[in-house]
Amino acid sequence: MNKVLILFIFLTSIYSISLMDIADSMIKDGKKGAIKNIKLTLEDKTFWQQKFSNKDVLYGLYPKKRHLIIASKQNKEINIYDVHNNIKHIDKIEALFGKIDGDKQIEGDLKTPIGVYDFTSRLSKLTKLEDRFGPLALTSNYPNLMDKNIFKKTGYGIWLHGKPLDNTTKLDTKGCIAIDNKKLIATNEKIDYKDTVLIIAKNEIAKSNLIEISAILSNLYAWKHSWEDNDFNHYISYYNPRFKRFNNQSLSKFRQFKRNIFKRKEKKQIIFKDIEIIPYYFGDNDKYFRIRFFEDYRSNRFDFKGNKELYVSLNNEKMSILVEK
């Protein structure tokens, strides 16, 4: 099966670009013209606005995740949502946070971090969880890529856990989030931690809209197409001056590394699937998005299939990449 046919099948199944539109473009513009027209469609914000016109994207785009937990430090509560199809509120639970106010910066500062996180494991009596954490605990991936590479945060062990089982031990979360034990058990029964995202906010809950989501998707595909086409200047324009790669590589070193690769003019095919976009605030005014997707990259020299992760800002509908892995 050739490259063009694979591309067309993928586009019709994932993006709802009709076979009739592709056939008309093939007749009118030929194979290369049809591919160009498809790329322009994916870079068009109005295409994405139409595609997701009936989708609730208030808290982002979740093609694979099932649940979202939003923790508000100011309101001292967590809210749980089902985000599998459209957003459905499941529960609101009172919560305790680190006893020192503000965003976590260093290990031992007793603050709860602000950001977007995944749960990485579930601890219980079977894993020798200490009684002071209640019946179970869900561990997070704090510090995330943004925390480590841009904000230079340190520390570890930020959990969602219960309250001491003996009712006498003083509760001190040291930066974790603690909720009532019965509520924690009930929450554990409702959600699968592997399919759940945790957003921790200072006060106002991060929200997105269709214009922002569409702008990010159109930018994402313009970035991808410049990558495929070996258009280095357009490709590198999507990177923020503060950019750090996952291994802490600076923008200047990354730029030189990529320039050398682009000079080879390699033919490559790149496919993005299951694009997840999550908005969140850092501090009071700065709004960021975490983007994750499955990437299928194929060239003569290198093949890769796996998850890609970006942290970006969006200003005047222009995406700027801060961290990439």
BAGU-381638 format. One record per residue: residue in three letters; x, y, z of N, C-alpha, C in turn. Coordinates in Angstrom, 2 decimals. Layout:
<nodes>
resn nX nY nZ caX caY caZ cX cY cZ
ALA X Y Z X Y Z X Y Z
...
</nodes>
This chain:
<nodes>
resn nX nY nZ caX caY caZ cX cY cZ
MET 0.85 -1.20 0.00 0.00 0.00 0.00 0.88 1.24 0.00
ASN 0.72 2.15 -0.98 1.64 3.27 -1.07 1.32 4.36 -0.06
LYS 2.26 5.30 0.01 2.18 6.37 1.01 0.92 7.20 0.87
VAL 0.56 7.54 -0.37 -0.60 8.40 -0.61 -1.88 7.71 -0.17
LEU -2.03 6.41 -0.50 -3.23 5.68 -0.12 -3.35 5.58 1.39
ILE -2.22 5.31 2.06 -2.23 5.24 3.53 -2.68 6.58 4.10
LEU -2.15 7.66 3.56 -2.51 9.00 4.03 -4.00 9.26 3.84
PHE -4.54 8.92 2.67 -5.94 9.18 2.39 -6.86 8.37 3.30
ILE -6.53 7.10 3.50 -7.34 6.26 4.39 -7.33 6.82 5.80
PHE -6.14 7.24 6.25 -6.01 7.80 7.59 -6.84 9.07 7.75
LEU -6.77 9.96 6.76 -7.49 11.22 6.84 -9.00 11.02 6.83
THR -9.48 10.09 6.03 -10.93 9.85 5.98 -11.44 9.23 7.27
SER -10.63 8.40 7.90 -11.07 7.70 9.12 -10.94 8.57 10.36
ILE -9.91 9.42 10.42 -9.64 10.20 11.61 -10.24 11.60 11.55
TYR -10.15 12.26 10.41 -10.51 13.67 10.34 -11.80 13.96 9.59
SER -12.47 12.93 9.10 -13.75 13.11 8.40 -13.61 13.93 7.13
ILE -12.44 13.88 6.50 -12.28 14.45 5.17 -12.81 13.42 4.19
SER -13.82 13.78 3.41 -14.54 12.78 2.62 -13.72 12.28 1.44
LEU -13.98 11.04 1.06 -13.33 10.47 -0.12 -13.69 11.25 -1.38
MET -14.91 11.79 -1.43 -15.32 12.58 -2.58 -14.47 13.83 -2.72
ASP -14.21 14.51 -1.59 -13.36 15.71 -1.62 -11.96 15.36 -2.08
ILE -11.43 14.23 -1.59 -10.08 13.81 -1.97 -10.05 13.45 -3.45
ALA -11.08 12.72 -3.92 -11.13 12.34 -5.33 -11.21 13.57 -6.24
ASP -12.05 14.55 -5.86 -12.15 15.77 -6.65 -10.82 16.50 -6.72
SER -10.11 16.52 -5.58 -8.82 17.19 -5.55 -7.79 16.46 -6.39
MET -7.85 15.11 -6.37 -6.94 14.31 -7.19 -7.17 14.58 -8.67
ILE -8.44 14.65 -9.09 -8.77 14.88 -10.50 -8.32 16.28 -10.93
LYS -8.56 17.24 -10.07 -8.27 18.63 -10.42 -6.78 18.96 -10.32
ASP -6.13 18.50 -9.25 -4.77 18.96 -8.94 -3.70 17.87 -9.01
GLY -4.10 16.62 -9.21 -3.13 15.54 -9.21 -2.76 15.11 -7.80
LYS -1.89 14.10 -7.71 -1.52 13.52 -6.42 -0.88 14.55 -5.48
LYS 0.13 15.27 -5.98 0.82 16.25 -5.14 -0.11 17.39 -4.75
GLY -0.96 17.80 -5.67 -1.90 18.87 -5.37 -2.91 18.46 -4.33
ALA -3.34 17.20 -4.40 -4.31 16.70 -3.42 -3.70 16.68 -2.02
ILE -2.45 16.21 -1.94 -1.77 16.19 -0.64 -1.62 17.60 -0.10
LYS -1.25 18.54 -0.96 -1.11 19.93 -0.54 -2.43 20.48 -0.03
ASN -3.51 20.18 -0.72 -4.83 20.68 -0.30 -5.26 20.08 1.04
ILE -4.93 18.82 1.25 -5.25 18.17 2.53 -4.48 18.84 3.66
LYS -3.21 19.11 3.41 -2.39 19.79 4.43 -2.95 21.16 4.76
LEU -3.36 21.89 3.73 -3.93 23.22 3.96 -5.23 23.12 4.77
THR -6.00 22.06 4.51 -7.24 21.86 5.27 -6.94 21.66 6.75
LEU -5.93 20.83 7.06 -5.59 20.55 8.45 -4.97 21.76 9.15
GLU -4.44 22.70 8.37 -3.88 23.93 8.94 -4.91 25.05 9.05
ASP -6.13 24.76 8.65 -7.21 25.74 8.65 -8.02 25.64 9.94
LYS -8.06 26.72 10.70 -8.78 26.71 11.98 -10.26 26.40 11.80
THR -10.84 26.86 10.69 -12.28 26.65 10.50 -12.61 25.17 10.33
PHE -11.67 24.40 9.77 -11.90 22.95 9.66 -12.09 22.33 11.04
TRP -11.22 22.70 11.97 -11.29 22.13 13.32 -12.49 22.67 14.08
GLN -12.86 23.92 13.84 -14.05 24.47 14.49 -15.30 23.73 14.05
GLN -15.35 23.36 12.78 -16.50 22.59 12.28 -16.47 21.16 12.82
LYS -15.29 20.57 12.85 -15.17 19.18 13.31 -15.62 19.02 14.76
PHE -15.27 20.00 15.61 -15.58 19.90 17.03 -16.69 20.86 17.45
SER -17.52 21.26 16.52 -18.58 22.24 16.82 -19.57 21.72 17.87
ASN -19.74 20.40 17.95 -20.66 19.82 18.93 -19.95 19.20 20.12
LYS -18.67 19.49 20.24 -17.85 18.92 21.31 -17.65 19.94 22.41
ASP -17.84 19.53 23.66 -17.58 20.40 24.80 -16.09 20.36 25.11
VAL -15.39 21.46 24.83 -13.94 21.51 25.03 -13.57 22.46 26.16
LEU -14.49 22.67 27.09 -14.27 23.61 28.18 -13.00 23.30 28.97
TYR -12.74 22.03 29.18 -11.53 21.62 29.91 -10.52 20.93 29.00
GLY -10.68 21.06 27.70 -9.71 20.51 26.77 -10.28 19.43 25.88
LEU -9.37 18.68 25.29 -9.72 17.62 24.34 -9.13 16.32 24.85
TYR -9.98 15.31 25.06 -9.56 14.06 25.67 -10.01 12.86 24.83
PRO -9.23 12.47 23.81 -9.65 11.35 22.97 -9.53 9.99 23.64
LYS -8.67 9.87 24.65 -8.43 8.58 25.31 -8.73 8.59 26.80
LYS -8.44 9.68 27.48 -8.66 9.74 28.93 -10.14 9.69 29.26
ARG -10.45 9.16 30.42 -11.84 9.00 30.83 -12.26 10.02 31.88
HIS -11.37 10.32 32.83 -11.75 11.19 33.94 -10.74 12.33 34.15
LEU -11.26 13.40 34.73 -10.46 14.58 35.04 -10.76 14.98 36.48
ILE -9.70 15.23 37.25 -9.84 15.75 38.61 -9.22 17.14 38.63
ILE -10.02 18.13 38.98 -9.53 19.51 39.09 -9.50 19.88 40.57
ALA -8.33 20.23 41.04 -8.14 20.59 42.45 -7.95 22.10 42.57
SER -8.81 22.77 43.34 -8.72 24.21 43.56 -8.18 24.45 44.95
LYS -6.98 25.04 45.01 -6.35 25.28 46.31 -7.12 26.34 47.11
GLN -7.58 27.36 46.42 -8.29 28.44 47.11 -9.63 27.97 47.63
ASN -10.34 27.17 46.83 -11.66 26.68 47.25 -11.58 25.45 48.14
LYS -10.36 24.91 48.27 -10.13 23.73 49.12 -11.07 22.59 48.76
GLU -11.04 22.23 47.47 -11.91 21.16 47.00 -11.34 20.55 45.73
ILE -11.80 19.33 45.44 -11.54 18.73 44.14 -12.87 18.46 43.47
ASN -12.90 18.60 42.15 -14.08 18.28 41.36 -13.71 17.19 40.36
ILE -14.55 16.19 40.25 -14.27 15.04 39.38 -15.25 15.07 38.21
TYR -14.69 14.87 37.00 -15.49 14.93 35.78 -15.25 13.67 34.93
ASP -16.30 13.26 34.26 -16.18 12.28 33.19 -16.01 13.08 31.90
VAL -14.90 12.85 31.19 -14.62 13.62 29.97 -14.55 12.73 28.74
HIS -15.09 11.52 28.85 -14.93 10.54 27.76 -15.61 11.00 26.48
ASN -16.82 11.48 26.57 -17.52 12.01 25.40 -17.67 13.52 25.56
ASN -18.66 13.93 26.33 -18.75 15.32 26.73 -18.61 15.39 28.25
ILE -18.41 16.59 28.75 -18.07 16.76 30.16 -19.29 16.52 31.06
LYS -19.09 15.67 32.06 -20.14 15.40 33.04 -19.54 15.46 34.43
HIS -20.10 16.33 35.28 -19.61 16.47 36.64 -20.07 15.29 37.48
ILE -19.12 14.68 38.20 -19.43 13.48 38.98 -19.53 13.78 40.47
ASP -18.55 14.54 40.99 -18.53 14.75 42.45 -17.68 15.96 42.80
LYS -18.02 16.58 43.93 -17.21 17.64 44.52 -16.86 17.22 45.93
ILE -15.59 17.30 46.30 -15.12 16.78 47.58 -14.23 17.82 48.26
GLU -14.46 18.07 49.53 -13.57 18.95 50.30 -12.18 18.35 50.36
ALA -11.17 19.22 50.32 -9.80 18.73 50.29 -8.87 19.62 51.10
LEU -7.79 19.02 51.57 -6.73 19.74 52.26 -5.50 19.76 51.36
PHE -4.77 20.88 51.42 -3.56 21.03 50.61 -2.38 21.33 51.54
GLY -1.21 21.55 50.95 -0.04 21.87 51.75 -0.28 23.06 52.66
LYS 0.31 23.03 53.87 -0.04 24.06 54.85 0.57 25.43 54.53
ILE 1.53 25.48 53.60 2.11 26.74 53.17 1.48 27.14 51.84
ASP 1.01 28.38 51.76 0.35 28.85 50.54 1.37 29.08 49.43
GLY 0.89 29.09 48.19 1.76 29.36 47.05 2.09 28.10 46.26
ASP 2.77 28.28 45.13 3.13 27.17 44.25 4.41 26.51 44.71
LYS 4.45 25.20 44.69 5.64 24.48 45.11 6.83 24.83 44.22
GLN 7.98 25.06 44.83 9.20 25.37 44.09 10.34 24.42 44.40
ILE 10.50 24.09 45.68 11.63 23.25 46.08 11.17 22.14 47.03
GLU 11.94 21.10 47.10 11.65 19.99 47.99 11.58 20.48 49.44
GLY 10.50 20.07 50.13 10.37 20.39 51.54 9.74 21.73 51.85
ASP 9.23 22.45 50.84 8.64 23.77 51.12 7.19 23.68 51.59
LEU 6.64 22.48 51.67 5.30 22.23 52.21 4.18 22.88 51.37
LYS 4.46 23.12 50.10 3.47 23.72 49.20 2.96 22.69 48.20
THR 1.73 22.88 47.76 1.14 22.03 46.72 1.42 22.65 45.35
PRO 1.92 21.89 44.40 2.26 22.47 43.10 1.04 22.83 42.27
ILE 1.24 23.73 41.32 0.23 24.08 40.34 0.66 23.48 39.00
GLY -0.25 22.80 38.33 0.11 22.20 37.04 -0.84 21.09 36.65
VAL -0.47 20.38 35.59 -1.27 19.25 35.10 -0.43 17.98 35.24
TYR -1.03 16.94 35.80 -0.28 15.74 36.15 -1.07 14.48 35.83
ASP -0.32 13.39 35.72 -0.92 12.07 35.57 -0.72 11.30 36.86
PHE -1.64 10.39 37.13 -1.44 9.46 38.23 -0.59 8.30 37.73
THR 0.38 7.92 38.52 1.34 6.90 38.09 1.17 5.55 38.78
SER 0.58 5.54 39.98 0.39 4.26 40.67 -0.63 4.43 41.78
ARG -1.12 3.30 42.28 -2.04 3.28 43.42 -1.39 2.49 44.55
LEU -1.32 3.11 45.71 -0.72 2.47 46.88 -1.79 2.13 47.89
SER -1.58 1.02 48.61 -2.55 0.58 49.62 -1.83 -0.27 50.65
LYS -2.61 -0.91 51.51 -2.02 -1.81 52.51 -1.18 -2.90 51.84
LEU -1.61 -3.32 50.67 -0.90 -4.37 49.96 0.51 -3.93 49.56
THR 0.68 -2.60 49.40 2.00 -2.06 49.05 2.67 -1.42 50.27
LYS 2.14 -1.76 51.46 2.70 -1.28 52.73 2.58 0.22 52.89
LEU 1.44 0.78 52.45 1.19 2.20 52.64 1.03 2.49 54.12
GLU 1.68 3.55 54.59 1.60 3.91 56.01 0.19 4.40 56.37
ASP -0.23 4.11 57.61 -1.58 4.46 58.07 -1.87 5.96 57.98
ARG -0.84 6.79 58.08 -1.06 8.24 58.08 -1.57 8.75 56.74
PHE -1.49 7.92 55.67 -1.99 8.32 54.36 -3.39 7.79 54.08
GLY -4.01 7.17 55.08 -5.35 6.66 54.88 -5.36 5.31 54.18
PRO -6.50 4.90 53.65 -6.64 3.55 53.08 -5.90 3.35 51.75
LEU -5.67 4.43 51.03 -4.96 4.31 49.75 -4.43 5.68 49.32
ALA -3.57 5.66 48.32 -3.00 6.89 47.79 -2.77 6.73 46.29
LEU -3.01 7.80 45.55 -2.71 7.84 44.12 -1.51 8.77 43.93
THR -0.43 8.23 43.40 0.78 9.02 43.22 0.74 9.77 41.88
SER 1.38 10.93 41.83 1.39 11.73 40.60 2.81 11.78 40.02
ASN 2.90 12.32 38.80 4.20 12.42 38.14 4.87 13.78 38.36
TYR 4.48 14.47 39.46 5.20 15.70 39.81 6.66 15.34 40.14
PRO 7.63 16.12 39.65 7.51 17.28 38.77 7.39 16.86 37.30
ASN 6.50 17.53 36.56 6.36 17.20 35.15 7.44 17.89 34.32
LEU 7.38 17.74 33.01 8.42 18.30 32.14 8.51 19.82 32.26
MET 7.36 20.48 32.38 7.33 21.94 32.52 7.95 22.35 33.85
ASP 7.60 21.63 34.91 8.14 21.92 36.23 9.67 21.85 36.23
LYS 10.19 20.77 35.66 11.64 20.52 35.72 12.43 21.42 34.79
ASN 11.95 21.59 33.57 12.76 22.24 32.55 12.56 23.75 32.44
ILE 11.37 24.25 32.75 11.11 25.68 32.65 11.12 26.35 34.02
PHE 10.41 25.77 34.98 10.28 26.41 36.28 11.31 25.93 37.30
LYS 12.10 24.93 36.94 13.20 24.45 37.77 12.73 24.03 39.16
LYS 11.57 23.40 39.21 11.05 22.93 40.49 11.73 21.63 40.90
THR 11.79 21.41 42.19 12.36 20.18 42.73 11.34 19.53 43.67
GLY 11.69 18.37 44.18 10.81 17.65 45.07 10.18 16.45 44.37
TYR 9.32 15.75 45.10 8.69 14.53 44.58 7.58 14.13 45.54
GLY 6.86 13.07 45.20 5.90 12.48 46.12 4.66 13.32 46.38
ILE 4.08 13.93 45.32 2.81 14.64 45.47 1.68 13.66 45.17
TRP 0.90 13.35 46.20 -0.13 12.31 46.10 -1.51 12.89 46.38
LEU -2.51 12.14 45.94 -3.89 12.30 46.42 -4.12 11.15 47.38
HIS -4.31 11.46 48.65 -4.44 10.38 49.64 -5.52 10.71 50.67
GLY -5.72 9.78 51.62 -6.72 9.94 52.65 -6.17 10.56 53.91
LYS -6.95 10.40 54.99 -6.57 10.93 56.29 -6.12 9.80 57.20
PRO -5.33 10.12 58.23 -4.79 9.05 59.10 -5.87 8.10 59.61
LEU -5.56 6.81 59.56 -6.54 5.79 59.93 -6.81 5.76 61.42
ASP -5.83 6.19 62.24 -6.01 6.08 63.70 -6.72 7.30 64.30
ASN -7.00 8.31 63.50 -7.71 9.52 63.94 -6.99 10.30 65.03
THR -5.77 9.92 65.33 -5.00 10.64 66.36 -3.75 11.30 65.76
THR -3.23 10.70 64.72 -2.05 11.26 64.08 -2.39 12.59 63.42
LYS -1.55 13.60 63.65 -1.78 14.91 63.06 -1.64 14.84 61.55
LEU -2.63 15.39 60.84 -2.58 15.38 59.38 -1.72 16.54 58.89
ASP -0.68 16.21 58.17 0.21 17.21 57.57 0.55 16.72 56.17
THR -0.09 17.28 55.15 0.08 16.75 53.80 1.45 17.03 53.21
LYS 2.14 18.04 53.71 3.47 18.40 53.21 3.45 18.68 51.70
GLY 2.29 19.10 51.20 2.16 19.44 49.77 1.22 18.54 49.00
CYS 0.84 17.41 49.59 -0.10 16.50 48.93 -1.53 17.04 49.04
ILE -2.46 16.30 48.44 -3.88 16.62 48.54 -4.54 15.50 49.34
ALA -5.24 15.84 50.39 -5.89 14.84 51.24 -7.39 15.03 51.27
ILE -8.14 13.92 51.16 -9.60 13.98 51.23 -10.11 12.91 52.21
ASP -11.38 12.98 52.52 -12.02 12.03 53.44 -11.83 10.60 52.95
ASN -11.57 9.69 53.87 -11.26 8.30 53.50 -12.40 7.61 52.75
LYS -13.63 7.80 53.21 -14.77 7.17 52.52 -14.92 7.72 51.12
LYS -14.73 9.04 50.99 -14.80 9.67 49.67 -13.67 9.16 48.76
LEU -12.51 8.95 49.34 -11.37 8.46 48.56 -11.65 7.06 48.04
ILE -12.19 6.21 48.89 -12.52 4.84 48.48 -13.57 4.85 47.37
ALA -14.59 5.71 47.53 -15.65 5.81 46.52 -15.09 6.34 45.20
THR -14.19 7.30 45.29 -13.57 7.86 44.08 -12.74 6.80 43.37
ASN -12.02 6.02 44.14 -11.18 4.95 43.57 -12.03 3.93 42.82
GLU -13.26 3.71 43.30 -14.16 2.76 42.64 -14.76 3.34 41.36
LYS -14.84 4.67 41.28 -15.46 5.32 40.12 -14.49 5.51 38.96
ILE -13.21 5.69 39.27 -12.25 6.05 38.23 -11.15 4.99 38.11
ASP -10.50 4.99 36.98 -9.28 4.23 36.76 -8.15 5.26 36.73
TYR -7.25 5.20 37.70 -6.22 6.23 37.81 -5.37 6.34 36.55
LYS -5.25 5.25 35.79 -4.44 5.26 34.57 -5.08 6.11 33.47
ASP -6.39 6.30 33.56 -7.13 7.07 32.55 -7.63 8.40 33.12
THR -6.93 8.92 34.13 -7.37 10.12 34.82 -6.26 11.17 34.83
VAL -6.64 12.42 34.57 -5.72 13.55 34.61 -6.02 14.38 35.85
LEU -4.97 14.90 36.50 -5.11 15.78 37.66 -4.61 17.18 37.29
ILE -5.49 18.17 37.42 -5.09 19.57 37.25 -5.19 20.25 38.60
ILE -4.10 20.87 39.04 -4.09 21.60 40.30 -4.01 23.09 39.98
ALA -5.00 23.86 40.44 -5.08 25.29 40.15 -4.98 26.10 41.44
LYS -4.51 27.33 41.30 -4.45 28.23 42.45 -5.84 28.62 42.89
ASN -6.61 29.14 41.95 -7.99 29.54 42.29 -8.92 29.25 41.12
GLU -8.90 30.11 40.09 -9.81 29.91 38.96 -9.41 28.68 38.16
ILE -10.39 27.87 37.86 -10.15 26.64 37.11 -9.83 26.97 35.65
ALA -8.81 26.36 35.13 -8.42 26.59 33.73 -9.52 26.12 32.79
LYS -9.83 26.97 31.82 -10.84 26.62 30.83 -10.33 26.96 29.44
SER -10.83 26.24 28.46 -10.46 26.52 27.07 -11.73 26.73 26.27
ASN -11.57 27.08 25.00 -12.72 27.25 24.13 -12.38 26.70 22.75
LEU -13.38 26.64 21.90 -13.22 26.03 20.58 -12.21 26.80 19.73
ILE -12.16 28.12 19.88 -11.21 28.93 19.11 -9.78 28.56 19.49
GLU -9.51 28.41 20.78 -8.16 28.05 21.23 -7.77 26.65 20.78
ILE -8.68 25.69 20.97 -8.38 24.31 20.60 -8.14 24.21 19.10
SER -8.96 24.91 18.31 -8.79 24.89 16.85 -7.49 25.55 16.43
ALA -7.13 26.64 17.11 -5.86 27.32 16.80 -4.68 26.41 17.10
ILE -4.72 25.71 18.22 -3.62 24.81 18.56 -3.50 23.68 17.54
LEU -4.63 23.09 17.15 -4.59 22.00 16.18 -4.07 22.48 14.82
SER -4.50 23.65 14.37 -4.02 24.16 13.08 -2.53 24.47 13.15
ASN -2.06 25.02 14.28 -0.64 25.27 14.48 0.16 23.98 14.53
LEU -0.41 23.00 15.23 0.27 21.72 15.40 0.53 21.07 14.04
TYR -0.47 21.15 13.16 -0.30 20.53 11.84 0.59 21.36 10.92
ALA 0.58 22.67 11.07 1.51 23.50 10.30 2.96 23.19 10.72
TRP 3.17 23.01 12.01 4.50 22.61 12.54 4.90 21.25 11.99
LYS 3.96 20.30 12.01 4.22 18.96 11.50 4.56 19.00 10.01
HIS 3.83 19.77 9.25 4.06 19.81 7.80 5.40 20.46 7.46
SER 5.79 21.47 8.22 7.11 22.06 7.99 8.21 21.07 8.32
TRP 7.95 20.21 9.28 8.89 19.13 9.65 9.00 18.13 8.50
GLU 7.86 17.71 7.97 7.86 16.78 6.85 8.52 17.36 5.60
ASP 8.30 18.65 5.37 8.78 19.31 4.16 10.20 19.85 4.28
ASN 10.84 19.62 5.44 12.20 20.10 5.68 12.31 21.63 5.56
ASP 11.24 22.31 5.97 11.24 23.77 5.98 11.72 24.22 7.36
PHE 13.03 24.34 7.50 13.62 24.57 8.82 13.15 25.88 9.45
ASN 13.16 26.97 8.69 12.82 28.27 9.26 11.39 28.30 9.80
HIS 10.46 27.71 9.04 9.08 27.67 9.51 8.96 26.75 10.73
TYR 9.63 25.63 10.68 9.61 24.66 11.78 10.12 25.29 13.08
ILE 11.27 25.93 13.02 11.90 26.44 14.24 11.16 27.66 14.78
SER 10.34 28.31 13.94 9.60 29.49 14.39 8.54 29.14 15.44
TYR 8.22 27.87 15.58 7.23 27.44 16.57 7.83 27.23 17.96
TYR 9.12 27.47 18.12 9.78 27.24 19.40 10.00 28.54 20.15
ASN 9.64 28.51 21.43 9.76 29.66 22.31 11.23 29.94 22.66
PRO 11.61 31.20 22.83 13.01 31.49 23.24 13.42 30.79 24.53
ARG 12.44 30.49 25.39 12.75 29.79 26.66 12.76 28.28 26.51
PHE 12.61 27.79 25.29 12.46 26.35 25.05 13.56 25.51 25.69
LYS 13.13 24.39 26.25 14.05 23.37 26.74 13.53 22.01 26.27
ARG 14.42 21.21 25.74 14.04 19.84 25.41 13.95 19.04 26.71
PHE 13.38 17.84 26.64 13.18 17.03 27.86 14.49 16.76 28.59
ASN 15.60 16.74 27.84 16.91 16.50 28.44 17.62 17.78 28.82
ASN 16.86 18.88 28.89 17.34 20.21 29.27 18.20 20.87 28.19
GLN 18.15 20.36 26.97 18.88 20.97 25.86 18.29 22.34 25.55
SER 19.14 23.35 25.38 18.69 24.70 25.13 18.21 24.86 23.69
LEU 17.53 25.98 23.41 17.04 26.23 22.07 18.18 26.36 21.07
SER 19.27 27.01 21.45 20.39 27.20 20.51 20.99 25.85 20.10
LYS 21.17 24.95 21.05 21.73 23.63 20.74 20.73 22.78 19.96
PHE 19.46 22.89 20.33 18.41 22.17 19.62 18.31 22.67 18.18
ARG 18.40 23.99 18.00 18.33 24.58 16.66 19.44 24.04 15.77
GLN 20.66 23.98 16.29 21.78 23.48 15.50 21.63 21.99 15.19
PHE 21.16 21.24 16.17 20.92 19.81 16.00 19.90 19.56 14.89
LYS 18.79 20.30 14.93 17.74 20.13 13.92 18.17 20.66 12.56
ARG 18.93 21.74 12.53 19.39 22.28 11.26 20.22 21.26 10.49
ASN 21.07 20.56 11.22 21.91 19.53 10.58 21.07 18.39 10.02
ILE 20.00 18.03 10.73 19.12 16.96 10.25 18.34 17.43 9.02
PHE 17.82 18.65 9.06 17.02 19.17 7.94 17.86 19.31 6.67
LYS 19.16 19.56 6.82 20.03 19.70 5.65 20.10 18.42 4.82
ARG 19.78 17.29 5.42 19.83 16.01 4.69 18.69 15.89 3.68
LYS 17.63 16.72 3.86 16.47 16.70 2.96 15.86 15.29 2.86
GLU 15.76 14.64 4.01 15.21 13.29 4.03 13.71 13.30 3.75
LYS 13.26 12.29 3.03 11.82 12.08 2.87 11.30 11.41 4.13
LYS 10.22 11.92 4.64 9.68 11.38 5.89 8.15 11.42 5.87
GLN 7.57 10.53 6.63 6.13 10.50 6.82 5.85 10.56 8.30
ILE 5.01 11.50 8.71 4.69 11.69 10.13 3.18 11.68 10.29
ILE 2.68 10.85 11.17 1.25 10.77 11.45 1.03 11.03 12.94
PHE 0.08 11.92 13.26 -0.34 12.19 14.63 -1.71 11.56 14.86
LYS -1.88 10.91 16.01 -3.17 10.32 16.38 -3.48 10.60 17.84
ASP -4.77 10.62 18.16 -5.25 10.73 19.54 -4.65 11.96 20.23
ILE -4.89 13.12 19.65 -4.32 14.36 20.17 -5.11 14.84 21.39
GLU -4.41 14.94 22.51 -4.98 15.39 23.77 -4.46 16.79 24.08
ILE -5.37 17.71 24.40 -4.99 19.09 24.70 -5.61 19.49 26.03
ILE -4.77 19.90 27.00 -5.26 20.24 28.33 -4.80 21.64 28.71
PRO -5.74 22.54 29.03 -5.36 23.89 29.46 -5.14 23.96 30.97
TYR -4.22 24.81 31.38 -4.11 25.09 32.82 -3.39 26.41 33.03
TYR -3.64 27.01 34.19 -2.99 28.27 34.54 -1.76 28.00 35.39
PHE -0.77 28.86 35.19 0.34 28.90 36.13 0.39 30.31 36.66
GLY 0.34 30.46 37.99 0.26 31.80 38.56 -1.11 32.38 38.30
ASP -1.17 33.67 38.02 -2.46 34.35 37.86 -2.84 34.55 36.40
ASN -1.86 34.79 35.52 -2.18 35.24 34.17 -1.69 34.33 33.05
ASP -0.66 33.55 33.29 -0.05 32.78 32.22 -0.83 31.50 31.98
LYS -1.25 31.30 30.75 -2.04 30.13 30.38 -1.22 29.23 29.48
TYR -1.16 27.96 29.82 -0.40 26.99 29.05 -1.30 25.81 28.67
PHE -0.80 25.02 27.74 -1.51 23.81 27.33 -0.51 22.66 27.28
ARG -0.94 21.53 27.80 -0.17 20.30 27.60 -0.79 19.55 26.43
ILE 0.04 19.18 25.47 -0.42 18.45 24.30 0.27 17.09 24.28
ARG -0.53 16.05 24.10 0.01 14.69 23.96 -0.65 14.02 22.77
PHE 0.13 13.19 22.08 -0.43 12.44 20.96 0.48 11.27 20.63
PHE -0.05 10.34 19.86 0.74 9.21 19.37 1.36 9.63 18.04
GLU 2.67 9.45 17.95 3.40 9.84 16.73 3.95 8.60 16.04
ASP 3.70 8.53 14.73 4.26 7.49 13.87 5.17 8.20 12.86
TYR 6.47 8.08 13.09 7.48 8.79 12.27 8.29 7.76 11.49
ARG 8.36 7.99 10.18 9.11 7.06 9.34 9.97 7.83 8.34
SER 11.26 7.48 8.28 12.17 8.03 7.28 13.16 6.93 6.89
ASN 14.03 7.24 5.96 15.02 6.25 5.52 16.00 5.90 6.63
ARG 16.25 6.85 7.52 17.26 6.65 8.56 16.69 6.24 9.92
PHE 15.43 6.60 10.17 14.93 6.46 11.54 13.42 6.26 11.53
ASP 12.95 5.32 12.35 11.53 5.08 12.57 11.22 5.23 14.06
PHE 10.05 5.79 14.36 9.63 5.94 15.75 8.13 5.82 15.85
LYS 7.68 5.03 16.81 6.26 4.95 17.15 6.16 5.08 18.66
GLY 5.47 6.12 19.11 5.34 6.32 20.54 4.66 7.63 20.87
ASN 4.58 7.93 22.16 3.89 9.13 22.62 4.79 10.35 22.56
LYS 4.23 11.45 22.13 4.90 12.74 22.06 4.23 13.67 23.06
GLU 5.02 14.51 23.71 4.47 15.43 24.70 5.05 16.82 24.49
LEU 4.18 17.83 24.43 4.58 19.22 24.28 3.89 20.05 25.37
TYR 4.60 21.08 25.84 3.99 22.13 26.64 4.11 23.41 25.83
VAL 2.99 24.09 25.63 2.99 25.25 24.74 2.23 26.41 25.39
SER 2.53 27.60 24.88 1.71 28.77 25.17 0.99 29.15 23.87
LEU -0.05 29.95 23.99 -0.81 30.38 22.82 -1.06 31.88 22.94
ASN -0.48 32.64 22.00 -0.64 34.09 22.00 -1.09 34.53 20.61
ASN -2.24 35.24 20.56 -2.79 35.68 19.28 -2.92 34.52 18.30
GLU -3.35 33.37 18.84 -3.58 32.14 18.07 -2.31 31.58 17.45
LYS -1.15 31.94 17.99 0.13 31.39 17.56 0.69 30.50 18.67
MET 0.95 29.24 18.34 1.48 28.29 19.29 2.99 28.46 19.46
SER 3.46 28.39 20.69 4.89 28.52 20.98 5.30 27.38 21.90
ILE 6.21 26.53 21.46 6.59 25.32 22.19 7.63 25.65 23.25
LEU 7.32 25.30 24.49 8.22 25.53 25.60 9.03 24.30 25.98
VAL 8.39 23.14 25.94 9.07 21.88 26.27 8.59 20.81 25.30
GLU 9.51 19.91 24.93 9.17 18.83 23.99 9.85 17.54 24.43
LYS 9.09 16.47 24.33 9.67 15.15 24.57 9.06 14.17 23.57
</nodes>
